[in-house]
Amino acid sequence: MFMGDRKVHVSGTVIDEEGRPLQGATVQFLANVEEITDANGGFQFGGVFPGGRLPLKVTKPGFRTYEGFNKFNYYDATVSLAKETSQQESKATWKVLKDNELKNYQRKQQ
């Protein structure tokens, strides 16, 4: 399903199991949009035209890959990557941005 000119904005943070930011993780949004997390574990995709659901894949050597998706909207995601040796799985929490948060996000984009 294509939503015409409706653009999707996703930002977030990648952390380890202890909640520390992970720099250098590869975040893939949709099939061909990719970014490397900064020193704070942050990533940001803006103005992307989606094609159905919002797939997100996060990888980093030494950690279990996270793969998931969510529906259309403006999101902030926190992705927690579990170490490869951990019994835990990597997971994400998706938060829909409220109007005031979205305005702050859009200002950062400019």
MIMARRO-181216 format. One record per atom (N, C-alpha, C): residue number from 1; x, y, z; atom name. Coordinates in steps of 0.02 Angstrom, whole numbers, plus 50000, padded with zeros to 5 digits. Example, Ala and Ser with C-alpha at 12.3 -4.5 7.8 and 13.67 -1.06 7.14 Angstrom:
2
<atom k="1" px="50660" py="49716" pz="50390" a="N"/>
<atom k="1" px="50615" py="49775" pz="50390" a="CA"/>
<atom k="1" px="50660" py="49835" pz="50390" a="C"/>
<atom k="2" px="50642" py="49888" pz="50354" a="N"/>
<atom k="2" px="50684" py="49947" pz="50357" a="CA"/>
<atom k="2" px="50645" py="50002" pz="50394" a="C"/>
//
This chain:
110
<atom k="1" px="50042" py="49942" pz="50000" a="N"/>
<atom k="1" px="50000" py="50000" pz="50000" a="CA"/>
<atom k="1" px="50044" py="50062" pz="50000" a="C"/>
<atom k="2" px="50035" py="50106" pz="49954" a="N"/>
<atom k="2" px="50074" py="50168" pz="49950" a="CA"/>
<atom k="2" px="50030" py="50225" pz="49973" a="C"/>
<atom k="3" px="50058" py="50268" pz="50017" a="N"/>
<atom k="3" px="50018" py="50320" pz="50048" a="CA"/>
<atom k="3" px="50026" py="50388" pz="50013" a="C"/>
<atom k="4" px="50041" py="50389" pz="49949" a="N"/>
<atom k="4" px="50045" py="50452" pz="49913" a="CA"/>
<atom k="4" px="50103" py="50495" pz="49937" a="C"/>
<atom k="5" px="50087" py="50557" pz="49956" a="N"/>
<atom k="5" px="50141" py="50602" pz="49976" a="CA"/>
<atom k="5" px="50151" py="50603" pz="50052" a="C"/>
<atom k="6" px="50122" py="50558" pz="50088" a="N"/>
<atom k="6" px="50131" py="50556" pz="50160" a="CA"/>
<atom k="6" px="50201" py="50529" pz="50177" a="C"/>
<atom k="7" px="50241" py="50571" pz="50206" a="N"/>
<atom k="7" px="50309" py="50552" pz="50224" a="CA"/>
<atom k="7" px="50311" py="50527" pz="50296" a="C"/>
<atom k="8" px="50358" py="50483" pz="50310" a="N"/>
<atom k="8" px="50366" py="50453" pz="50376" a="CA"/>
<atom k="8" px="50432" py="50476" pz="50405" a="C"/>
<atom k="9" px="50433" py="50491" pz="50469" a="N"/>
<atom k="9" px="50493" py="50511" pz="50504" a="CA"/>
<atom k="9" px="50506" py="50463" pz="50561" a="C"/>
<atom k="10" px="50565" py="50436" pz="50564" a="N"/>
<atom k="10" px="50583" py="50390" pz="50618" a="CA"/>
<atom k="10" px="50650" py="50412" pz="50646" a="C"/>
<atom k="11" px="50653" py="50419" pz="50711" a="N"/>
<atom k="11" px="50716" py="50434" pz="50745" a="CA"/>
<atom k="11" px="50721" py="50385" pz="50803" a="C"/>
<atom k="12" px="50780" py="50382" pz="50833" a="N"/>
<atom k="12" px="50786" py="50337" pz="50889" a="CA"/>
<atom k="12" px="50856" py="50331" pz="50915" a="C"/>
<atom k="13" px="50863" py="50283" pz="50960" a="N"/>
<atom k="13" px="50926" py="50269" pz="50994" a="CA"/>
<atom k="13" px="50936" py="50194" pz="50996" a="C"/>
<atom k="14" px="50998" py="50173" pz="50985" a="N"/>
<atom k="14" px="51016" py="50103" pz="50993" a="CA"/>
<atom k="14" px="51058" py="50097" pz="51056" a="C"/>
<atom k="15" px="51038" py="50051" pz="51100" a="N"/>
<atom k="15" px="51073" py="50041" pz="51163" a="CA"/>
<atom k="15" px="51090" py="49968" pz="51172" a="C"/>
<atom k="16" px="51135" py="49954" pz="51221" a="N"/>
<atom k="16" px="51149" py="49884" pz="51238" a="CA"/>
<atom k="16" px="51102" py="49863" pz="51295" a="C"/>
<atom k="17" px="51111" py="49802" pz="51319" a="N"/>
<atom k="17" px="51067" py="49776" pz="51372" a="CA"/>
<atom k="17" px="51070" py="49816" pz="51437" a="C"/>
<atom k="18" px="51126" py="49849" pz="51448" a="N"/>
<atom k="18" px="51133" py="49890" pz="51509" a="CA"/>
<atom k="18" px="51109" py="49962" pz="51499" a="C"/>
<atom k="19" px="51085" py="49978" pz="51439" a="N"/>
<atom k="19" px="51058" py="50044" pz="51426" a="CA"/>
<atom k="19" px="51110" py="50094" pz="51401" a="C"/>
<atom k="20" px="51171" py="50070" pz="51385" a="N"/>
<atom k="20" px="51223" py="50115" pz="51359" a="CA"/>
<atom k="20" px="51214" py="50124" pz="51284" a="C"/>
<atom k="21" px="51224" py="50185" pz="51259" a="N"/>
<atom k="21" px="51218" py="50197" pz="51186" a="CA"/>
<atom k="21" px="51269" py="50157" pz="51147" a="C"/>
<atom k="22" px="51249" py="50133" pz="51089" a="N"/>
<atom k="22" px="51293" py="50095" pz="51045" a="CA"/>
<atom k="22" px="51309" py="50136" pz="50982" a="C"/>
<atom k="23" px="51370" py="50160" pz="50979" a="N"/>
<atom k="23" px="51393" py="50196" pz="50919" a="CA"/>
<atom k="23" px="51413" py="50145" pz="50867" a="C"/>
<atom k="24" px="51402" py="50161" pz="50804" a="N"/>
<atom k="24" px="51424" py="50119" pz="50748" a="CA"/>
<atom k="24" px="51378" py="50062" pz="50730" a="C"/>
<atom k="25" px="51317" py="50061" pz="50758" a="N"/>
<atom k="25" px="51269" py="50010" pz="50737" a="CA"/>
<atom k="25" px="51239" py="50032" pz="50670" a="C"/>
<atom k="26" px="51225" py="49984" pz="50628" a="N"/>
<atom k="26" px="51194" py="49998" pz="50563" a="CA"/>
<atom k="26" px="51119" py="49992" pz="50570" a="C"/>
<atom k="27" px="51084" py="50046" pz="50553" a="N"/>
<atom k="27" px="51011" py="50047" pz="50556" a="CA"/>
<atom k="27" px="50985" py="50051" pz="50485" a="C"/>
<atom k="28" px="50948" py="50001" pz="50465" a="N"/>
<atom k="28" px="50919" py="49999" pz="50398" a="CA"/>
<atom k="28" px="50844" py="50010" pz="50403" a="C"/>
<atom k="29" px="50820" py="50061" pz="50368" a="N"/>
<atom k="29" px="50750" py="50079" pz="50368" a="CA"/>
<atom k="29" px="50724" py="50068" pz="50297" a="C"/>
<atom k="30" px="50670" py="50031" pz="50290" a="N"/>
<atom k="30" px="50647" py="50010" pz="50225" a="CA"/>
<atom k="30" px="50701" py="49967" pz="50194" a="C"/>
<atom k="31" px="50702" py="49959" pz="50130" a="N"/>
<atom k="31" px="50750" py="49913" pz="50099" a="CA"/>
<atom k="31" px="50817" py="49945" pz="50082" a="C"/>
<atom k="32" px="50817" py="50010" pz="50071" a="N"/>
<atom k="32" px="50878" py="50040" pz="50043" a="CA"/>
<atom k="32" px="50900" py="50104" pz="50078" a="C"/>
<atom k="33" px="50874" py="50119" pz="50137" a="N"/>
<atom k="33" px="50893" py="50179" pz="50174" a="CA"/>
<atom k="33" px="50931" py="50156" pz="50236" a="C"/>
<atom k="34" px="50992" py="50180" pz="50243" a="N"/>
<atom k="34" px="51035" py="50154" pz="50297" a="CA"/>
<atom k="34" px="51073" py="50211" pz="50330" a="C"/>
<atom k="35" px="51085" py="50204" pz="50395" a="N"/>
<atom k="35" px="51122" py="50254" pz="50433" a="CA"/>
<atom k="35" px="51162" py="50218" pz="50487" a="C"/>
<atom k="36" px="51218" py="50248" pz="50506" a="N"/>
<atom k="36" px="51260" py="50222" pz="50561" a="CA"/>
<atom k="36" px="51247" py="50266" pz="50622" a="C"/>
<atom k="37" px="51237" py="50234" pz="50681" a="N"/>
<atom k="37" px="51222" py="50272" pz="50741" a="CA"/>
<atom k="37" px="51282" py="50314" pz="50762" a="C"/>
<atom k="38" px="51266" py="50372" pz="50792" a="N"/>
<atom k="38" px="51317" py="50419" pz="50815" a="CA"/>
<atom k="38" px="51343" py="50399" pz="50885" a="C"/>
<atom k="39" px="51383" py="50442" pz="50915" a="N"/>
<atom k="39" px="51413" py="50428" pz="50980" a="CA"/>
<atom k="39" px="51361" py="50418" pz="51035" a="C"/>
<atom k="40" px="51302" py="50446" pz="51025" a="N"/>
<atom k="40" px="51247" py="50438" pz="51074" a="CA"/>
<atom k="40" px="51200" py="50381" pz="51056" a="C"/>
<atom k="41" px="51219" py="50342" pz="51005" a="N"/>
<atom k="41" px="51176" py="50287" pz="50983" a="CA"/>
<atom k="41" px="51118" py="50310" pz="50940" a="C"/>
<atom k="42" px="51118" py="50374" pz="50921" a="N"/>
<atom k="42" px="51061" py="50404" pz="50886" a="CA"/>
<atom k="42" px="51060" py="50391" pz="50812" a="C"/>
<atom k="43" px="51000" py="50389" pz="50785" a="N"/>
<atom k="43" px="50989" py="50385" pz="50713" a="CA"/>
<atom k="43" px="50926" py="50424" pz="50697" a="C"/>
<atom k="44" px="50920" py="50444" pz="50633" a="N"/>
<atom k="44" px="50862" py="50485" pz="50613" a="CA"/>
<atom k="44" px="50850" py="50478" pz="50538" a="C"/>
<atom k="45" px="50789" py="50463" pz="50521" a="N"/>
<atom k="45" px="50768" py="50460" pz="50451" a="CA"/>
<atom k="45" px="50710" py="50507" pz="50444" a="C"/>
<atom k="46" px="50712" py="50552" pz="50395" a="N"/>
<atom k="46" px="50657" py="50599" pz="50387" a="CA"/>
<atom k="46" px="50636" py="50604" pz="50315" a="C"/>
<atom k="47" px="50572" py="50614" pz="50305" a="N"/>
<atom k="47" px="50546" py="50626" pz="50238" a="CA"/>
<atom k="47" px="50549" py="50566" pz="50193" a="C"/>
<atom k="48" px="50540" py="50506" pz="50220" a="N"/>
<atom k="48" px="50543" py="50445" pz="50181" a="CA"/>
<atom k="48" px="50473" py="50425" pz="50160" a="C"/>
<atom k="49" px="50465" py="50408" pz="50096" a="N"/>
<atom k="49" px="50400" py="50384" pz="50073" a="CA"/>
<atom k="49" px="50397" py="50309" pz="50085" a="C"/>
<atom k="50" px="50351" py="50286" pz="50128" a="N"/>
<atom k="50" px="50347" py="50214" pz="50143" a="CA"/>
<atom k="50" px="50309" py="50177" pz="50090" a="C"/>
<atom k="51" px="50312" py="50111" pz="50095" a="N"/>
<atom k="51" px="50277" py="50069" pz="50047" a="CA"/>
<atom k="51" px="50236" py="50015" pz="50082" a="C"/>
<atom k="52" px="50205" py="50028" pz="50137" a="N"/>
<atom k="52" px="50165" py="49978" pz="50173" a="CA"/>
<atom k="52" px="50177" py="49984" pz="50247" a="C"/>
<atom k="53" px="50218" py="49940" pz="50274" a="N"/>
<atom k="53" px="50236" py="49946" pz="50344" a="CA"/>
<atom k="53" px="50308" py="49972" pz="50349" a="C"/>
<atom k="54" px="50329" py="49986" pz="50409" a="N"/>
<atom k="54" px="50395" py="50017" pz="50419" a="CA"/>
<atom k="54" px="50445" py="49967" pz="50447" a="C"/>
<atom k="55" px="50481" py="49931" pz="50404" a="N"/>
<atom k="55" px="50530" py="49883" pz="50429" a="CA"/>
<atom k="55" px="50593" py="49919" pz="50453" a="C"/>
<atom k="56" px="50619" py="49895" pz="50508" a="N"/>
<atom k="56" px="50680" py="49923" pz="50537" a="CA"/>
<atom k="56" px="50725" py="49864" pz="50556" a="C"/>
<atom k="57" px="50788" py="49868" pz="50534" a="N"/>
<atom k="57" px="50837" py="49816" pz="50549" a="CA"/>
<atom k="57" px="50899" py="49850" pz="50578" a="C"/>
<atom k="58" px="50922" py="49825" pz="50635" a="N"/>
<atom k="58" px="50980" py="49853" pz="50668" a="CA"/>
<atom k="58" px="51031" py="49798" pz="50680" a="C"/>
<atom k="59" px="51093" py="49811" pz="50657" a="N"/>
<atom k="59" px="51147" py="49762" pz="50664" a="CA"/>
<atom k="59" px="51209" py="49794" pz="50693" a="C"/>
<atom k="60" px="51247" py="49755" pz="50729" a="N"/>
<atom k="60" px="51313" py="49776" pz="50754" a="CA"/>
<atom k="60" px="51350" py="49712" pz="50771" a="C"/>
<atom k="61" px="51413" py="49705" pz="50748" a="N"/>
<atom k="61" px="51452" py="49646" pz="50765" a="CA"/>
<atom k="61" px="51454" py="49634" pz="50840" a="C"/>
<atom k="62" px="51445" py="49571" pz="50860" a="N"/>
<atom k="62" px="51446" py="49553" pz="50931" a="CA"/>
<atom k="62" px="51377" py="49556" pz="50964" a="C"/>
<atom k="63" px="51326" py="49578" pz="50926" a="N"/>
<atom k="63" px="51259" py="49584" pz="50953" a="CA"/>
<atom k="63" px="51209" py="49548" pz="50908" a="C"/>
<atom k="64" px="51153" py="49528" pz="50938" a="N"/>
<atom k="64" px="51099" py="49497" pz="50900" a="CA"/>
<atom k="64" px="51063" py="49550" pz="50859" a="C"/>
<atom k="65" px="51046" py="49534" pz="50799" a="N"/>
<atom k="65" px="51011" py="49579" pz="50754" a="CA"/>
<atom k="65" px="50940" py="49591" pz="50778" a="C"/>
<atom k="66" px="50917" py="49652" pz="50772" a="N"/>
<atom k="66" px="50846" py="49667" pz="50784" a="CA"/>
<atom k="66" px="50813" py="49677" pz="50716" a="C"/>
<atom k="67" px="50757" py="49644" pz="50705" a="N"/>
<atom k="67" px="50716" py="49656" pz="50646" a="CA"/>
<atom k="67" px="50644" py="49662" pz="50669" a="C"/>
<atom k="68" px="50612" py="49716" pz="50649" a="N"/>
<atom k="68" px="50542" py="49726" pz="50667" a="CA"/>
<atom k="68" px="50511" py="49777" pz="50622" a="C"/>
<atom k="69" px="50448" py="49793" pz="50635" a="N"/>
<atom k="69" px="50413" py="49843" pz="50595" a="CA"/>
<atom k="69" px="50358" py="49874" pz="50636" a="C"/>
<atom k="70" px="50332" py="49929" pz="50610" a="N"/>
<atom k="70" px="50275" py="49962" pz="50640" a="CA"/>
<atom k="70" px="50234" py="49993" pz="50584" a="C"/>
<atom k="71" px="50178" py="50023" pz="50601" a="N"/>
<atom k="71" px="50133" py="50054" pz="50552" a="CA"/>
<atom k="71" px="50155" py="50125" pz="50538" a="C"/>
<atom k="72" px="50121" py="50158" pz="50491" a="N"/>
<atom k="72" px="50136" py="50226" pz="50472" a="CA"/>
<atom k="72" px="50128" py="50274" pz="50531" a="C"/>
<atom k="73" px="50173" py="50319" pz="50539" a="N"/>
<atom k="73" px="50166" py="50375" pz="50585" a="CA"/>
<atom k="73" px="50234" py="50407" pz="50593" a="C"/>
<atom k="74" px="50240" py="50452" pz="50641" a="N"/>
<atom k="74" px="50304" py="50483" pz="50659" a="CA"/>
<atom k="74" px="50326" py="50448" pz="50723" a="C"/>
<atom k="75" px="50383" py="50417" pz="50721" a="N"/>
<atom k="75" px="50403" py="50374" pz="50777" a="CA"/>
<atom k="75" px="50471" py="50393" pz="50805" a="C"/>
<atom k="76" px="50479" py="50375" pz="50869" a="N"/>
<atom k="76" px="50544" py="50375" pz="50902" a="CA"/>
<atom k="76" px="50551" py="50304" pz="50929" a="C"/>
<atom k="77" px="50605" py="50271" pz="50911" a="N"/>
<atom k="77" px="50614" py="50201" pz="50931" a="CA"/>
<atom k="77" px="50677" py="50195" pz="50974" a="C"/>
<atom k="78" px="50672" py="50154" pz="51026" a="N"/>
<atom k="78" px="50730" py="50135" pz="51065" a="CA"/>
<atom k="78" px="50742" py="50061" pz="51051" a="C"/>
<atom k="79" px="50800" py="50046" pz="51022" a="N"/>
<atom k="79" px="50817" py="49977" pz="51005" a="CA"/>
<atom k="79" px="50870" py="49953" pz="51053" a="C"/>
<atom k="80" px="50855" py="49899" pz="51088" a="N"/>
<atom k="80" px="50903" py="49870" pz="51135" a="CA"/>
<atom k="80" px="50932" py="49806" pz="51104" a="C"/>
<atom k="81" px="50997" py="49808" pz="51088" a="N"/>
<atom k="81" px="51030" py="49750" pz="51059" a="CA"/>
<atom k="81" px="51060" py="49706" pz="51113" a="C"/>
<atom k="82" px="51044" py="49642" pz="51111" a="N"/>
<atom k="82" px="51072" py="49594" pz="51158" a="CA"/>
<atom k="82" px="51138" py="49567" pz="51130" a="C"/>
<atom k="83" px="51185" py="49556" pz="51174" a="N"/>
<atom k="83" px="51249" py="49526" pz="51153" a="CA"/>
<atom k="83" px="51236" py="49457" pz="51124" a="C"/>
<atom k="84" px="51278" py="49436" pz="51078" a="N"/>
<atom k="84" px="51270" py="49370" pz="51047" a="CA"/>
<atom k="84" px="51271" py="49314" pz="51098" a="C"/>
<atom k="85" px="51308" py="49323" pz="51153" a="N"/>
<atom k="85" px="51315" py="49272" pz="51205" a="CA"/>
<atom k="85" px="51257" py="49274" pz="51256" a="C"/>
<atom k="86" px="51214" py="49323" pz="51250" a="N"/>
<atom k="86" px="51159" py="49332" pz="51298" a="CA"/>
<atom k="86" px="51102" py="49283" pz="51285" a="C"/>
<atom k="87" px="51064" py="49270" pz="51338" a="N"/>
<atom k="87" px="51003" py="49230" pz="51331" a="CA"/>
<atom k="87" px="50944" py="49273" pz="51308" a="C"/>
<atom k="88" px="50954" py="49339" pz="51309" a="N"/>
<atom k="88" px="50902" py="49387" pz="51290" a="CA"/>
<atom k="88" px="50898" py="49394" pz="51214" a="C"/>
<atom k="89" px="50843" py="49421" pz="51190" a="N"/>
<atom k="89" px="50835" py="49438" pz="51120" a="CA"/>
<atom k="89" px="50839" py="49514" pz="51113" a="C"/>
<atom k="90" px="50860" py="49538" pz="51055" a="N"/>
<atom k="90" px="50858" py="49609" pz="51042" a="CA"/>
<atom k="90" px="50785" py="49630" pz="51034" a="C"/>
<atom k="91" px="50769" py="49692" pz="51055" a="N"/>
<atom k="91" px="50699" py="49714" pz="51053" a="CA"/>
<atom k="91" px="50696" py="49789" pz="51041" a="C"/>
<atom k="92" px="50637" py="49813" pz="51027" a="N"/>
<atom k="92" px="50627" py="49885" pz="51016" a="CA"/>
<atom k="92" px="50563" py="49908" pz="51049" a="C"/>
<atom k="93" px="50564" py="49970" pz="51069" a="N"/>
<atom k="93" px="50504" py="50004" pz="51094" a="CA"/>
<atom k="93" px="50490" py="50061" pz="51047" a="C"/>
<atom k="94" px="50431" py="50063" pz="51019" a="N"/>
<atom k="94" px="50411" py="50115" pz="50971" a="CA"/>
<atom k="94" px="50365" py="50164" pz="51006" a="C"/>
<atom k="95" px="50381" py="50228" pz="51001" a="N"/>
<atom k="95" px="50340" py="50280" pz="51032" a="CA"/>
<atom k="95" px="50315" py="50327" pz="50976" a="C"/>
<atom k="96" px="50250" py="50336" pz="50973" a="N"/>
<atom k="96" px="50222" py="50384" pz="50925" a="CA"/>
<atom k="96" px="50236" py="50453" pz="50951" a="C"/>
<atom k="97" px="50264" py="50496" pz="50910" a="N"/>
<atom k="97" px="50279" py="50565" pz="50930" a="CA"/>
<atom k="97" px="50215" py="50606" pz="50933" a="C"/>
<atom k="98" px="50206" py="50643" pz="50987" a="N"/>
<atom k="98" px="50149" py="50687" pz="50994" a="CA"/>
<atom k="98" px="50163" py="50751" pz="50955" a="C"/>
<atom k="99" px="50112" py="50792" pz="50946" a="N"/>
<atom k="99" px="50119" py="50853" pz="50905" a="CA"/>
<atom k="99" px="50177" py="50896" pz="50927" a="C"/>
<atom k="100" px="50184" py="50909" pz="50992" a="N"/>
<atom k="100" px="50239" py="50953" pz="51015" a="CA"/>
<atom k="100" px="50307" py="50920" pz="51004" a="C"/>
<atom k="101" px="50311" py="50854" pz="51013" a="N"/>
<atom k="101" px="50374" py="50819" pz="51001" a="CA"/>
<atom k="101" px="50391" py="50819" pz="50926" a="C"/>
<atom k="102" px="50340" py="50813" pz="50885" a="N"/>
<atom k="102" px="50350" py="50813" pz="50813" a="CA"/>
<atom k="102" px="50376" py="50881" pz="50789" a="C"/>
<atom k="103" px="50351" py="50934" pz="50818" a="N"/>
<atom k="103" px="50375" py="51001" pz="50800" a="CA"/>
<atom k="103" px="50449" py="51007" pz="50818" a="C"/>
<atom k="104" px="50470" py="50982" pz="50876" a="N"/>
<atom k="104" px="50541" py="50983" pz="50896" a="CA"/>
<atom k="104" px="50582" py="50941" pz="50848" a="C"/>
<atom k="105" px="50555" py="50884" pz="50827" a="N"/>
<atom k="105" px="50590" py="50841" pz="50780" a="CA"/>
<atom k="105" px="50600" py="50877" pz="50713" a="C"/>
<atom k="106" px="50547" py="50909" pz="50690" a="N"/>
<atom k="106" px="50550" py="50943" pz="50625" a="CA"/>
<atom k="106" px="50599" py="51001" pz="50627" a="C"/>
<atom k="107" px="50604" py="51035" pz="50684" a="N"/>
<atom k="107" px="50654" py="51090" pz="50691" a="CA"/>
<atom k="107" px="50725" py="51062" pz="50686" a="C"/>
<atom k="108" px="50737" py="51004" pz="50715" a="N"/>
<atom k="108" px="50803" py="50973" pz="50712" a="CA"/>
<atom k="108" px="50821" py="50956" pz="50640" a="C"/>
<atom k="109" px="50770" py="50939" pz="50599" a="N"/>
<atom k="109" px="50782" py="50922" pz="50529" a="CA"/>
<atom k="109" px="50805" py="50981" pz="50488" a="C"/>
<atom k="110" px="50788" py="51042" pz="50509" a="N"/>
<atom k="110" px="50802" py="51101" pz="50468" a="CA"/>
<atom k="110" px="50872" py="51126" pz="50479" a="C"/>
//
